[in-house]
């Protein structure tokens, strides 16, 4: 009887230890997941700051988010190469008409961020989603003007995040349904 009790106690203790170890291992967060969450939060924050400068026509400030050799691909307007050219394009085209103002807004629930790695080292991120554009003409209410998709590549160099590639595509009417 004594052997049975000892074996039972040992079994209970071993089971408890096993459960404790399993619980503590599963309770620890995966470091990649934590790092991914930080990158996603950082890119979403930087993206919001960039688009604020765009919407407010603070074009010189928008340049701080762009790599010197940024490439902007637009399915209707072609390719723009370089930070200076892109800032000038925003200044002259988006913000150049005093009688009309353009505002960009991401479509809620469509924006996703994907960290880019070289082995275990994060070197960049892709952000993509859908965005709508609104136009305000002098003395008229703002109206939804268009819907499109976007993809941006952000690269981390010298501890700074910069957009290196921007794609704006699949432009169409604001009221159409995306697939």
KEDO-582230 format. One line per 5 residues: number of its first residue (from 1); their letters; for each residue x, y, z of C-alpha. Coordinates in Angstrom, 1 decimal. Layout:
N
NUM> a> X:Y:Z; ...;
# end
This chain:
179
1> xxxxx> 0.0:0.0:0.0; 2.9:2.3:0.8; 4.4:1.8:-2.6; 1.1:2.7:-4.3; 0.8:5.9:-2.3;
6> xxxxx> 4.4:6.9:-3.1; 3.8:6.2:-6.8; 0.6:8.2:-6.7; 2.3:11.2:-5.0; 5.1:11.0:-7.5;
11> xxxxx> 2.7:10.9:-10.4; 0.8:13.9:-9.1; 4.0:15.9:-8.5; 5.3:15.0:-12.0; 2.0:15.9:-13.6;
16> xxxxx> 2.0:19.2:-11.8; 5.6:20.0:-12.8; 4.9:19.0:-16.4; 1.8:21.3:-16.5; 3.7:24.1:-14.9;
21> xxxxx> 6.6:23.9:-17.4; 4.1:23.7:-20.3; 2.2:26.7:-19.0; 5.3:28.8:-18.5; 6.6:28.0:-22.0;
26> xxxxx> 3.3:28.8:-23.7; 2.9:32.0:-21.6; 6.2:33.4:-23.0; 5.6:35.6:-26.1; 7.4:34.8:-29.3;
31> xxxxx> 10.1:37.4:-29.8; 9.4:37.6:-33.5; 5.7:38.3:-32.8; 6.7:41.1:-30.4; 9.1:42.6:-33.0;
36> xxxxx> 6.5:42.3:-35.7; 3.9:44.1:-33.6; 6.4:46.9:-33.0; 7.3:47.2:-36.7; 3.6:47.2:-37.6;
41> xxxxx> 2.9:50.0:-35.1; 5.9:52.0:-36.3; 4.9:51.8:-40.0; 1.3:52.6:-39.3; 2.4:55.6:-37.3;
46> xxxxx> 4.9:56.8:-40.0; 2.3:56.2:-42.7; -0.2:58.4:-40.8; 2.3:61.2:-40.4; 3.2:61.1:-44.1;
51> xxxxx> -0.4:61.3:-45.2; -1.1:64.1:-42.8; 1.7:66.1:-44.5; 0.1:65.1:-47.9; -3.4:66.1:-46.9;
56> xxxxx> -2.2:69.4:-45.3; 0.0:70.2:-48.3; 3.1:70.4:-46.2; 5.1:69.1:-49.1; 8.6:69.9:-47.7;
61> xxxxx> 7.7:68.0:-44.6; 6.5:65.0:-46.6; 10.0:64.6:-48.0; 11.4:63.4:-44.7; 9.5:60.1:-45.1;
66> xxxxx> 11.0:59.4:-48.5; 14.2:57.8:-49.5; 16.4:59.9:-51.9; 15.9:57.3:-54.6; 12.2:56.7:-54.0;
71> xxxxx> 10.1:55.4:-56.9; 6.4:56.3:-57.2; 4.4:54.2:-59.6; 0.9:55.4:-60.6; -1.3:53.5:-63.0;
76> xxxxx> -2.6:56.7:-64.5; 0.3:59.2:-64.0; 3.3:57.1:-64.7; 6.6:56.8:-62.7; 8.1:59.5:-60.6;
81> xxxxx> 11.8:59.0:-59.7; 13.4:60.5:-56.7; 12.4:62.4:-53.5; 12.8:65.9:-55.1; 10.6:65.0:-58.1;
86> xxxxx> 7.9:63.4:-55.9; 7.8:66.3:-53.5; 7.6:68.7:-56.4; 4.8:66.6:-58.0; 2.8:66.7:-54.8;
91> xxxxx> 3.4:70.4:-54.4; 2.5:71.3:-58.0; -0.3:68.8:-58.8; -2.0:67.9:-55.6; -1.5:71.2:-53.8;
96> xxxxx> -1.0:73.6:-56.7; -4.6:74.4:-57.4; -6.0:77.0:-55.0; -9.5:76.3:-56.1; -9.4:72.6:-55.4;
101> xxxxx> -8.0:70.5:-52.6; -7.4:66.7:-52.6; -7.5:64.6:-49.4; -6.5:60.9:-49.1; -7.9:58.5:-46.6;
106> xxxxx> -7.2:54.8:-46.0; -10.2:52.6:-46.2; -10.8:51.2:-42.7; -10.0:47.5:-42.3; -8.0:47.2:-45.5;
111> xxxxx> -4.6:48.3:-44.3; -2.1:45.6:-43.6; 1.6:45.7:-42.7; 4.1:42.9:-43.4; 7.6:43.0:-41.9;
116> xxxxx> 10.5:42.1:-44.2; 13.3:40.0:-42.9; 16.8:38.9:-43.9; 17.0:35.8:-41.6; 16.0:37.2:-38.2;
121> xxxxx> 16.8:40.8:-39.0; 14.1:43.2:-40.0; 15.2:45.4:-42.9; 11.8:46.8:-44.1; 8.1:46.4:-44.3;
126> xxxxx> 5.3:46.5:-46.8; 2.1:48.3:-46.1; -0.8:47.9:-48.4; -4.6:48.5:-48.6; -7.2:50.6:-50.2;
131> xxxxx> -7.6:54.4:-50.1; -10.2:56.9:-51.2; -9.7:60.4:-52.4; -11.9:63.4:-51.6; -12.0:66.7:-53.5;
136> xxxxx> -13.0:70.0:-52.1; -13.7:72.8:-54.6; -14.0:76.4:-53.5; -17.3:77.1:-51.8; -18.5:73.5:-52.3;
141> xxxxx> -18.7:70.6:-49.9; -16.1:67.8:-50.0; -17.0:64.9:-52.2; -15.6:61.4:-52.6; -13.7:61.3:-55.9;
146> xxxxx> -11.9:58.0:-56.3; -11.0:54.6:-54.9; -7.6:52.9:-55.4; -5.2:50.4:-54.0; -1.8:51.2:-52.6;
151> xxxxx> 1.4:49.4:-51.7; 4.5:51.0:-50.1; 7.8:49.5:-49.3; 9.5:51.0:-46.2; 13.2:50.3:-45.7;
156> xxxxx> 15.1:50.6:-42.4; 18.6:52.1:-43.0; 20.8:53.7:-40.4; 18.0:53.3:-37.9; 15.6:55.4:-40.0;
161> xxxxx> 12.5:54.2:-41.9; 12.0:55.6:-45.4; 9.6:54.8:-48.2; 11.6:53.4:-51.1; 8.7:52.3:-53.4;
166> xxxxx> 5.2:53.6:-53.6; 2.5:52.1:-55.8; -1.0:53.6:-56.4; -3.1:51.5:-58.7; -6.5:50.2:-59.7;
171> xxxxx> -7.9:53.7:-59.6; -11.6:54.0:-60.3; -14.8:55.6:-59.2; -15.3:56.1:-55.5; -18.6:54.2:-55.3;
176> xxxx> -17.3:51.0:-57.0; -16.9:47.8:-54.9; -13.3:46.4:-54.7; -12.9:42.7:-55.3;
# end
